[in-house]
């Protein structure tokens, strides 16, 4: 136990690398989930870019509607954030919407993984202040971004999606 010198005020204990990694992982995962549910923009109707939020229910519904299109449905009902009611999307329009949404989700998830990896690598190198600063807005170093991009392309079919 440390004995304190008169007049010295003990400060908070410095976090451990594990604590920083755990905290950053949780924060980055939460930011990723928020980014996904916040949605994406796409122009699949030819009316300009529209915003499509992706709550958990909307993610499931998007998959269900896409499965129906793959099974032969010629249209699907969907809507962007500017509308309350659904409208008819052709099979081609909905397929484009699904692919854009899927690409967005995959991009967010893989970016999240690489941000976590960056925070973990920094913490493991003893750079706790830098590790603790990694968040959703952090620009990945070029080597990480290159690997991130390659994994996104691989998940999306190597460009054949």
N, C-alpha and C positions, 0 to 999 in steps of 0.2 A: 504494500500500500504506500502510495506517495504521501510524503508529508509536505504540506503547502507552506511556502515562505509567506511571512506576514505581508499583507497587501496584494498578494497574487490571487487573481480570481481564476479558478479552474474553468476551462472552456469545455465545450462538448467534445466527446471522444470522436476522433476521426473514424469515419466508416471504414469497414474492411472492404477488400476487393469483392468478396462474395456479396456483401450488402449492397454495394454499388451496382454490381451486375444484376442482382435480383430486382432492385428498385428500377433500374433502367429497362430491364426486360418487361416488367409489368407496365411501365409507363409507355413504352414503345408499342406493346401489344394493344393497349387501350387506345392509343392514337391511331393505330392501324384500323381498329374496329370502327372508330369514329369516322375516319376517312372513307371507309367502305360504305357505311350507312349513309354518309353525307351524299354519296352518289357521284355520278359522272355526267359528262355532257356528250351528246352525239347528235348527228344529223342523219336520221334514218328515214324521215318522212319528206325530205326535200323542202322543209320550211325553215331551214337554218338550225343552228345548234340549240337543242333543248336539254333541260336538266332532268336526270332520272335518279331519284334517291333510291337507296337499296337497304331498306330496313331488313331485318331477318325474315320477316314475312314476305316482303317483296322478292328477296333472294330465292326463297322456296317457290313462290309463285312463278318467277321468271323461269326456273328450271322446269316446273310442271308444264307451263305453256310451251316451252321449247320442246319438251318430250312429245307433246301433242302435235307440234309442227313436224317433228321427225317421224311421227307415226302416220303422217298424211294430212293433217289439218291444213287447210288453205289460208287460214287467217287466225289471228289471236286478238284478244281484247287487252289493251294496255293504255297507260297514260303517263305523260311527263308531269313535272311538278307544277306546270302552269294550269293544269286541268284538274277538276274534281272527278269528272266522269271518264270512263274508259272510251276509247275509240278503236276502230278496226285497223289493225296492222296486217298487211299482207304477209304471207309466209316469208317472203324475201326480206321485207322490212323488219319483221320480228327476229328473223335469223341474224340480221345485221345488228340489231339491238342487243340480242343475247351475246353475240361474239364480242361486241364492244364492252358490255358489262362484265363478261367473264375475263376479258383481258385486263380490265381495270382492277378487278378483285385480285387476280393473280399478281399483277404488278405491285399492288399494295402489300400483299402477303410476303412476297419475296423481298421487297424493299425493307419491310419490317425485319425479316431475318438478317439482312445485311447490316442494318442499323444496330441490331442486337449484337451481331458479331463484332462490329467496330467497338461498341462499348465494352464488350468482354475482353477483346484484345488489348484495348487501352488499359483496362483495370488490371489485367494480368501482367502488363508491362510496368505497373506501379504508377500509371498516370491517372490517378483517381479523379482529379479535378476535371480533366479532359473527358474521361469516361462518363462522369456525372452530368456533363453538359450535352451529351448526345441525345437528341430528340428527333421528332418527326421532320423538323425543318433542317436538320443537319445535312449538309452536302457530303455525300460519300466520297472518300478519296478515289482517285481514278482507278486504281487496281480493284477496289471493291465494286465500283460502279460497273466496270467491265464484266466482272463475274456475275453481278446482279443482272445485267442486261442479257448475258448469255443464258442464265437460268430462266429468265422470263421467256426468251425466245424458245428455249427447249420445252417449257411447260405449254407454250401455245402452239406446239407442233413444229418447231424449227422454222417458223415462217410459213408453214403449210396449213395453218388453222383457218 
